[in-house]
């Protein structure tokens, strides 16, 4: 038994390019496809998905305003990323190091900016699981509600957008806490990994949900204002009839 414990402690993990430099990535294999190929396939997939979504929206509700169509495309894009891409990570987090399918290689490329995705980090795993299971499907519901102009569109839009902002803030905060208080840096030193992948790509899920959250709050305020105006008019008419 002692020899087994000693042998287990001497297991050598394959060298990898991730930070911190002593990060252990089980079964790591370098990506087979170059970055331009991975990003090109990913972008082509989005062109197909968003193009098909745009055609369906035009067919179902051709008079919908351009801003509403843009919101639908955003929620379809978010829902697809949350449910399928982030869901892939949540389901396969223990074998990410050796994954060579499209999503696996994309995650390994992104992990250059945050190696927690290759070490089954508890926060990242829990956050991504919640995102995939809850926010992913709800994004598609919001997109449908906007298309059909459902009355629950704004409340649900506010809930989903708030969840996205909250998750993103925690994602940044936990990484920065480890950086400043524990001296752990999860991103490689090249600027494009930190500022391009880690900062910019995630900040999008603060800016656009922030705009949509404001839109929801504003629409809710206008609805209550109109309701109050109508109620006051009805009360005024009722008092006028009684006086006559």
Residue pairs with C-beta under 8 A, 6 or more apart in sequence:
13 24
13 25
13 26
13 28
14 25
14 27
14 28
14 29
15 28
16 23
16 25
16 28
16 97
16 118
17 112
17 188
18 25
18 111
18 112
18 115
18 118
18 188
19 115
19 185
19 186
19 187
19 188
19 189
20 115
20 184
20 185
20 186
23 115
23 118
23 119
24 119
25 96
25 97
25 115
25 118
25 119
26 94
26 95
26 97
26 98
27 95
27 97
27 98
28 97
28 98
28 118
29 97
29 98
29 100
31 38
31 100
31 105
31 108
31 109
32 100
32 105
33 105
35 109
38 102
38 105
38 106
38 109
41 102
42 102
42 106
46 77
49 76
49 77
49 80
50 73
50 76
50 77
53 72
53 73
53 76
53 143
54 69
54 73
57 64
57 69
57 72
57 147
60 147
60 148
61 147
61 148
61 149
64 72
64 146
64 147
68 146
71 143
71 146
71 157
71 212
71 215
72 143
72 146
72 147
74 208
74 212
75 139
75 140
75 142
75 143
75 146
75 160
76 139
76 140
76 143
78 135
78 136
78 139
78 164
78 205
79 135
79 136
79 137
79 138
79 139
79 140
79 143
80 136
82 131
82 132
82 135
82 136
82 139
83 132
83 136
83 137
83 139
83 140
84 103
84 136
85 103
85 106
86 128
86 131
86 132
86 136
87 132
87 133
87 136
88 103
88 104
88 107
89 96
89 103
89 107
89 117
89 128
89 132
90 125
90 128
90 129
90 132
90 133
92 99
92 104
93 117
93 120
93 125
94 120
96 104
96 107
96 108
96 111
96 117
96 118
97 108
97 118
99 105
99 107
99 108
107 117
107 118
108 118
110 117
110 197
110 201
111 117
111 118
112 187
112 188
112 190
112 193
112 197
113 186
113 187
113 188
113 193
113 194
113 196
113 197
113 198
114 124
114 175
114 186
114 187
114 197
114 198
115 186
115 187
116 123
116 124
116 175
116 186
117 124
123 170
123 174
124 171
127 167
127 170
127 171
130 167
131 163
131 164
131 167
134 163
135 160
135 163
135 164
135 167
138 156
138 159
138 160
139 160
141 156
142 153
142 156
142 157
142 160
144 150
145 152
145 153
145 156
145 157
146 153
146 157
154 215
154 216
154 219
154 220
155 216
155 220
157 212
157 213
157 215
157 216
158 212
158 213
158 216
158 217
158 220
160 209
161 209
161 210
161 212
161 213
161 216
162 209
162 213
164 205
164 206
164 209
165 205
165 206
165 209
165 210
165 213
167 205
168 202
168 203
168 205
168 206
169 206
171 202
172 202
175 186
175 198
178 184
178 186
179 185
179 186
187 193
187 194
187 197
187 198
188 194
